[in-house]
Amino acid sequence: MVEGLPAEGALLLRMSGSLDARGAQAWSEELRGHLQQADRAGLRPVLDMAHVQLGGAAVLRTLSETTRARTGHPDLIIVRARPGVREAVHLARLEGVRLYATLDEALRELARAVAPVEEPPAWRTQLTDPLRPSYADLHKEVRALRARVRTAPVIGMAQGVLMVRYGLPDSGSAFRALREASQRFNVPLRVLVSAVVAARPPDGEVWFPGRRSPALPPLRILARGGRDPRCRRQMIDAVLHEALAVGRAPAGYVQLVNPAVNALMLETHHGCAETFLDHLARGGGDGSADAAARGGGRQTSVPDVATAASLSEDARCALLAAGARALHSVPVFSPAGRPAGVITLHWAAAGHRPAAAQTEALALLASDASAWLSWYHRSVLLDALEHLHQGLTGSAPEPIRRRRAQGAEGG
């Protein structure tokens, strides 16, 4: 399946499913149609191949034939391809194809090509060489697998909820409905399934009756740069970008609370060693500055990791092995006062502590993040849940629809 979505001067083509020799011709024709659409609209085509299960010679042959037919048009940009596919494309040296590790990196490069700007501060993605898979790719995949192990139970819970609630025949039907809503509203699947598990169940034909989409609150820092507030990844990356600039820090990361399991989950990072990211993917645990900031409700500084009594031995070892000698964690709370996440900055030199002006600016950034996150949950995420409910309500067996309607009348 190839889905076309406009994104910042590019036509984003999200490919999912499996591709073999039998399906290559059909995929080639569909891809060529999307590329022609991009060329007519003056957009750069970006092919997201993160969810391609199979590939090999069929992918290369199709890409080669398609790109040869596009001579004189902008290159086809491929992002988030799996290491095996990236290596094959790289070795094949296909003309008219450019590879990037992430969508954000590709869009930033496109933006620079159109209107070069100086970006404060100069920080880059984890993969500095997008052309060839490396040990960093493998570390990233292992970390993704660990994160998937933590979220897999929540996906299973959400599938079970939908099967019972709507009388679906199997877990596959539930997963397809979740994936469709996730892709339609560009909400990460793990975020959507957590909301399904944590939200109060619907008791009528409408999940959230009387709901009005809230207006975007005024943002004092995150409003810069023409960012799209409906794009979760873009906004969370912006939170880290601004925090690194304010703290003049070489490394940092953002974690948000997963409401289904009430735990911090890594969302984005920069400059952190793989060993430390692996520590975070395993859950981090108590005895960290992140946990102290979340639980204490205030910014937490650790000027010297080696001597800080507040850190657990596990956290201290992970930080020192990563070359982090000082850190600062900033809690993010919802407007209702519930913990929503933590922004953490690392420095390589011991004794570093943010100045008062920096602490104040980080608090303002956390307030912006809280306001945007609340808006996103009450608008984009609830839109996705409502769409999911509306789509499944019509397919539910008659007895279930009758019970739901009776429950709504009784309420």
FENNORQUI-V861473 format. One record per run of one state. SS is the DSSP state (@ for helix, = for strand, . for the rest). FROM is the first residue (numbers start at 1). TO is the last residue. Records with the same first field share a line. If there is no record, write none. Layout:
# FENNORQUI-V861473
SS=FROM-TO / FROM-TO
This chain:
# FENNORQUI-V861473
.=1-1 / 8-9 / 18-20 / 42-43 / 53-56 / 69-75 / 80-82 / 93-96 / 101-102 / 115-134 / 167-170 / 186-188 / 199-223 / 227-231 / 248-250 / 259-262 / 271-273 / 282-288 / 297-299 / 303-304 / 308-312 / 322-325 / 334-338 / 348-355 / 394-397 / 411-411
==2-7 / 10-17 / 44-52 / 76-79 / 97-100 / 251-258 / 263-270 / 300-302 / 326-333 / 339-347
@=21-41 / 57-68 / 83-92 / 103-114 / 135-166 / 171-185 / 189-198 / 224-226 / 232-247 / 274-281 / 289-296 / 305-307 / 313-321 / 356-393 / 398-410
